[in-house]
Amino acid sequence: MVVLLFVGVLIWYSGSTAFSLYLQDFLYSVQNNYKSISIFKTICIATFIQSSSCWVGAIVFYTIARTWATKSKLLLSIFAPDNVIASSNDIENAHTTKYFFIAAGILHASGVLVMNLTLALSNIPCVHTIRCLEPLLAGLFVHFTQVSSTPNQSSNGTIVNNTQYWISILVMLFGVALATFRGGQCTSLGFTISLGMITNILMITRNVCIQRISRQYDSLLAQCVVYTISTVVTIFILLTSNIFNFPFKQYVFVLCLIGIFSFIYHSTSIVICSMVTLVAHSLLTIFKRLILIVVAAIYFRSRLNSPMIVGGLIAAFGLILYKVDKETLKNTLYRTRQFSIGVVFILLILCTGALVSRVFNFGSAKNAFSLRSSPMRTNFSLFYWKMSGANENFGDKLSHILLMSIVGPNLSLITAEEQSAYCKTPKLLAIGSIFQFSCENDVIWGSGVLDSATFPSKSYSKIMRTLDIRAVRGPRTRQFLMSTFNISVPEVYGDPALLLPYYLTGYKKASVPTILRLLILHFRDDTRGPSIAGNTPIVTINACLPWDQIINLILQSELVISTSLHGIIAAEAFGVPARVLVSPHVELFKFHDYFEGTQRKLRYANNLSEAIQMGGEIPMKLDLTKLRNAFPMDKFEAKS
């Protein structure tokens, strides 16, 4: 029995973690690559997959239970106790409980829908930290409403004295607050917390309905009906969201993965819940969420700061204090130690899997969403231009940050400005106007020419014919290269910095901007500009600040005005309105190149007042799939 439980927990943890990771990968992949696909359609599809997997899981295990219950005492005790088995006719005639079935099904579908919306707004660590409050809210609901337990559910281990009860509540609230607030990496904090609490309330109410139903009927049979209703509700939502133009062929692989992981998680959770007590289930859930938080941080290459870690541990301690009285706690210390060893073992497995999975490459020549696992080469380097001194230019540094997110932290770098140093071996050039640093057999992915009028064409004729060009920043760079050097350049446009939101998933635009106007100055404009235009205060920064500080300021802004090209690109990538401010120190060629590559014409402001009056530029029109698929992953894969 213990072995069976441990195996079930391992499958439950693995399925839950994998499902969450692939679900959020799916949400971000569609959200960031298809301007015509609303995120709501994506959420509806994910919700349908979850509800239908619950339904299939319940049907499968109920069928197993009813077929083989008489042959196995274990199955009989787990799935189908004789005193609660009910026929389908009993359910059809139970008018007093049919409304609980309908309510539970609708609540389940609604809860999953809201949770998916929350995942789309924020990151996995934040969302699942807020979900840790579900046991607390359920306990408060029971405490204040005096809802009795089901006849065959023991309340042993759940009775604590009043002082311990309220202390544990404060501890849990403090832990979750510490983990989720500004220092805890949550994005769209207000919406995330609100939607997270709504999800918790919906799920608790669903559980209350299922509890009422389970008093009269077998819980597995009841769940079959509840999840059937939930699936019907999600089908209705799908039809109303007009999902028929969704590119299912492109995402068929990841949709199947989500379905598989969702089925593993939801179906095994049905078994786990029937094998453990209420206290054990809550503790399993809290451990599951903590592990999911850690693994998600590894998978998405986002850092877990100390408030997130400490807050999660405090919330877990508060839950244990909340659920278990002193005597029971003493008696379960030995079992807790054994269980902790198992949890650590599971954590090691999942963390290893998460690390390996980041070697997977998304994309293929056919624009299919595929996965392949390959070891990384360490001898193929990225070049990015680095200023002399301690400061680094924002746009150039983004090349380093993005590539680390794609191929891993062991990325080899070249930043030297001497040709003898950066031309030793072939390298990758990505973000920036850095064609002048290209050498024979280099690979180009999204780079651009600084200025066609001043580019030293004669000295680069031989070099250009050897370049492996996968994508360029825009059509002006492409046209210049083809006409000047008579070389072939693919019609794949886009600055790779546009892909930042997909890989830096911990950064999201603030729902309520705290900065009205943000002025980002090119490093050559460091002495320029007033901080006030008329009566409008403007926060002014230089493009040589640390890259993460600049992104955080952009995300908190209502309008970004910039003489730096990558101030504009980063803002537009994250959905923040932006306007180019012309500068006498910065060439306009690269601005024209970028805007024409996103199917727009450059419209710049001559001064701050004009920039404020013009507001943000119209959204870009560029399918980023081609740019993503053009990434030279083959250069970073170890040769077999």
Secondary structure, 3 states (H helix, E strand, C coil): CHHHHHHHHHHHHHHHHHHHHHHHHHHHHHHHHCCCCCHHHHHHHHHHHHHHHHHHHHHHHHHHHHHHHHHCHHHHHHHCCHHHCCCHHHHHHCHHHHHHHHHHHHHHHHHHHHHHHHHHHCCHHHHHHHHCCHHHHHHHHHHHHCCCCCCCCCCCCCCCCHHHHHHHHHHHHHHHHHHHCHHHCCCCHHHHHHHHHHHHHHHHHHHHHHHHHHCCCCHHHHHHHHHHHHHHHHHHHHHHCCCCCCCCCCCHHHHHHHHHHHHHHHHHHHHHHHHCCHHHHHHHHHHHHHHHHHHHHHHCCCCCCHHHHHHHHHHHHHHHHHHCCHHHHHHCHHHHHHHHHHHHHHHHHHHHHHHHHCCCCCCCCCCCCCCCCCCECCCCEEECCCCCCCCCCHHHHHHHHHHHHHHCCCCEEECCCCHHHHCCCCEEECCCCCHHHCCCCCEEEEECCCCCCCCCCHHHHHHHCCCEEEEECCHHHHHHHHHHHCCCCCCCECCHHHHHHHHCCCCCCCCCCCEEEEEEECHHHCCCCCCEECCEECEEEECCCCHHHHHHHHHCEEEEEECCHHHHHHHHHCCCCEEEECCCCCCCHHHHHHHHHCCCCCCCECCHHHHHHHCCCCCCCCCCHHHHHCCCHHHHECCC
